[in-house]
Amino acid sequence: MKVRRSDRLIDMTRYLLERPHQLVSLTFFSERYESAKSSISEDLTILKRTFRTRGTGLLETVPGAAGGARFIPYITKNEASQFVDDMITALSEESRFLPGGYVYMSDLLGRPNVLRQVGRIVATQYLHETVDAVMTVATKGIPIAQGVAESLNVPFVIVRHDSQITEGSTVSVNYVSGSSQRIEKMALSTRSLKPGSRVLIVDDFMKGGGTIGGMQSLVKEFNSTVVGVAVFAEGAFEGTSKVPDYTSLLKIDATTDHVEVTPGNFADQIYTPDRMSELKK
């Protein structure tokens, strides 16, 4: 049965939002709604304009017989900055102070709306990169990795400090913790990551960068490439970080009786829609 345009627009929007970065052919939509391709093209034009105006994302249209439409989610700089300001307010509460210059964040990183926004911000910063997988280390980085992977529509892999029998054969590396300077070990199942993958590393918190440096070494063991590093928050660190290039949403400088939370360097890499269109050409 032929579907009315208003109904098509609603269903097409849902379908595209649930499949970011996936090319959907005009033929698929035409058969799904029993409508002419010309009508589908007009529908996509409406969605493209609306997504752009509302800051929802970029609807990329690919011409040709094998073409179609691909939804690429992003977040505007204003929306990202507002979200970070909200996180600063929440994390500045005195009750969150922890010994050693840390701040309690687990409750925030358990909220779907927070993880959704974190995923959008990080995904926006890597729109110009091909990402095959998102990597994190167990356990607190897992929700963030899932949020980012969902926005990029790629798998996420979990590095563990202790290999488990259910993981099968693993590849392991030793690394030096950036803050404690202790030698630690981490491992990843050989089935988790294909050789030649382009990997985005994410984590909840970084101080000296030892853990992330370990993951970078692990990626090399799989003959793969690190395309970037992103963390929810970075802590103040006296010394040279093992990870010089990274993106952070927040910066936390905590002492025994005071904590200062400020924006990280994420704003330097948030693209405008016009700039993103250039990058996709």
C-alpha positions in Angstrom: 0.0 0.0 0.0 1.3 3.4 -1.0 2.4 5.5 2.0 1.6 9.1 2.5 4.5 11.6 2.5 4.0 12.6 6.2 4.2 8.9 7.2 7.2 8.3 5.0 9.1 11.2 6.5 8.6 9.9 10.0 9.6 6.3 9.1 12.5 7.4 7.0 13.8 9.6 9.8 13.6 6.7 12.3 15.3 4.3 9.9 18.2 6.6 9.1 18.8 7.7 12.7 19.0 4.0 13.8 21.6 3.3 11.1 24.2 6.1 11.1 26.9 6.0 8.4 25.1 3.2 6.5 24.3 3.9 2.9 20.6 3.2 2.2 19.6 3.0 -1.5 16.8 4.9 -3.1 15.5 1.6 -4.4 15.1 0.3 -0.8 13.0 3.3 0.2 11.0 3.2 -3.0 10.0 -0.4 -2.5 9.5 0.0 1.2 6.9 2.8 0.6 5.7 1.8 -2.9 6.6 5.3 -4.1 8.5 6.7 -7.1 12.2 7.4 -6.7 11.5 11.0 -7.5 9.2 11.3 -4.5 11.8 9.6 -2.3 14.4 12.1 -3.5 12.1 15.0 -2.6 11.6 13.4 0.9 15.4 13.1 1.4 15.8 16.8 0.4 13.3 17.7 3.2 15.1 15.6 5.7 18.5 16.9 4.7 17.4 20.5 5.2 15.7 19.7 8.5 18.7 17.7 9.9 21.0 20.5 9.0 18.8 23.3 10.4 18.2 21.5 13.7 21.9 20.4 14.1 20.9 16.7 14.0 23.4 15.6 11.5 24.4 15.5 7.9 22.3 13.6 5.3 24.8 12.8 2.6 23.3 11.8 -0.8 25.3 9.6 -3.1 24.3 9.8 -6.8 24.3 6.9 -9.3 22.7 3.5 -9.6 24.4 2.3 -6.5 23.8 5.5 -4.6 21.4 6.5 -1.9 21.5 8.4 1.4 23.7 8.1 4.4 23.0 9.8 7.8 26.1 11.1 9.6 25.3 12.3 13.1 27.1 15.4 14.6 26.6 17.9 17.3 26.9 21.7 16.9 29.6 23.6 18.9 26.9 25.4 20.9 25.1 22.3 21.9 28.4 20.5 22.8 29.5 23.5 24.9 26.2 23.6 26.8 26.5 19.9 27.5 30.1 20.4 28.8 29.0 23.3 31.0 26.3 21.1 32.5 28.9 18.4 33.3 31.2 21.1 34.8 28.3 22.1 37.2 27.6 18.5 38.1 31.2 17.6 38.7 32.0 20.7 40.7 29.9 19.5 43.7 32.1 19.1 46.8 30.6 15.7 47.6 32.3 14.3 44.5 35.9 14.9 45.7 37.9 11.7 46.0 41.4 11.1 47.5 44.3 11.3 45.1 42.9 14.1 42.9 40.0 12.2 41.5 36.3 13.0 41.1 33.4 10.6 41.3 31.9 10.4 37.8 30.4 6.9 37.7 26.8 8.0 38.2 27.0 10.5 35.3 28.6 7.8 33.0 25.7 5.5 33.7 23.1 7.9 32.3 22.0 7.2 28.7 21.4 10.9 27.9 25.0 11.7 29.0 26.5 8.8 27.0 24.5 9.8 24.0 25.9 13.3 24.0 29.4 12.1 24.7 29.1 9.8 21.7 27.9 12.6 19.5 30.7 14.9 20.5 33.5 12.4 20.0 32.0 11.1 16.7 31.7 14.7 15.4 35.5 15.1 15.9 36.3 12.1 13.8 33.9 12.6 10.9 36.9 13.1 8.6 38.5 9.8 9.6 37.6 6.2 8.7 37.1 4.4 12.0 36.7 0.6 12.0 36.5 0.0 15.7 36.4 1.8 19.0 38.7 0.5 21.8 38.6 1.0 25.6 39.8 -0.7 28.7 37.6 -2.4 31.3 35.6 -1.3 33.1 34.7 2.3 33.4 35.4 3.1 29.7 32.9 0.6 28.4 29.8 2.8 28.5 31.7 5.6 26.7 33.0 3.2 24.1 29.4 2.0 23.5 28.1 5.5 23.1 30.8 6.5 20.6 30.6 3.2 18.7 26.8 3.7 18.4 27.2 7.2 16.8 29.9 5.9 14.4 28.0 2.6 13.8 31.2 0.5 14.3 32.0 -2.3 16.8 33.8 -1.6 20.1 36.4 -3.8 21.7 37.3 -4.2 25.3 40.8 -4.5 26.6 41.2 -6.3 29.9 43.9 -6.3 32.6 43.3 -10.0 33.2 42.6 -12.3 30.3 39.7 -14.6 30.7 39.2 -18.1 29.4 36.0 -17.1 27.6 38.2 -14.7 25.5 40.1 -17.5 23.9 43.7 -16.7 22.7 44.8 -13.2 23.5 47.6 -10.7 22.7 49.0 -9.0 25.7 51.4 -6.1 26.4 53.1 -4.6 29.4 52.9 -0.9 30.0 54.0 1.6 32.7 51.2 3.3 34.5 51.5 7.1 33.9 50.5 8.1 37.5 51.9 5.3 39.7 54.9 4.3 37.4 54.1 0.6 38.0 54.4 -2.1 35.3 50.9 -3.3 34.4 49.6 -5.8 31.9 46.6 -5.7 29.5 45.3 -8.1 26.9 42.9 -8.3 24.0 41.3 -11.4 22.4 42.8 -12.1 19.0 39.3 -12.4 17.6 38.3 -8.9 18.7 40.2 -6.8 16.2 41.0 -7.5 12.6 44.6 -6.7 11.3 44.7 -3.4 9.5 41.9 -1.8 11.5 41.7 1.9 12.1 41.1 2.3 15.8 39.7 5.1 17.9 40.7 4.8 21.6 38.4 6.2 24.3 38.4 6.1 28.1 36.6 7.8 31.0 39.7 9.5 32.5 43.3 10.1 31.7 46.1 11.4 34.0 49.6 10.4 33.0 48.4 8.5 29.9 49.9 5.2 30.8 46.8 3.1 30.2 46.0 4.7 26.8 49.7 4.4 25.9 49.3 0.6 26.6 46.3 0.4 24.3 48.2 2.2 21.6 50.9 -0.4 21.9 48.3 -3.2 21.8 46.8 -1.7 18.5 50.3 -1.9 16.9 50.5 -5.6 17.9 47.4 -6.2 15.7 49.1 -4.4 12.8 46.5 -1.7 13.1 46.5 2.1 13.3 45.3 4.5 16.0 43.3 7.3 14.4 42.7 9.2 17.6 42.3 9.3 21.4 39.4 10.8 23.2 38.6 10.9 27.0 35.7 12.2 29.0 38.0 13.9 31.4 41.7 14.5 31.9 43.4 15.1 35.2 46.1 17.6 36.1 49.5 15.8 35.8 52.9 17.0 36.7 55.3 15.6 34.1 55.2 14.6 30.5 52.1 12.8 29.4 52.6 9.5 27.5 49.8 10.6 25.1 50.6 14.1 23.6 47.7 14.1 21.1 44.2 13.5 22.4 40.7 15.1 22.8 39.2 15.7 26.2 35.7 17.0 27.1 36.7 18.1 30.6 39.8 19.0 32.5 39.9 18.3 36.3 42.4 19.9 38.6 41.8 18.5 42.1 43.6 18.9 45.4 42.8 17.6 48.9 40.2 20.4 49.5 39.4 21.9 46.1 38.5 20.8 42.6 38.4 22.9 39.5 36.6 21.6 36.5 37.0 23.4 33.1 36.3 22.6 29.5 38.8 20.3 27.7 40.1 20.9 24.2 37.1 19.4 22.4 35.9 22.7 21.1 39.0 23.0 18.8 37.8 20.1 16.8 34.0 20.6 16.6 33.2 21.2 12.9 30.5 23.4 11.5 28.1 21.8 8.9 29.8 23.8 6.1 33.3 22.6 7.2 32.0 19.0 7.4 30.5 19.2 3.9 34.0 20.1 2.7 35.6 17.2 4.5 33.2 14.7 3.0 34.0 15.7 -0.6 
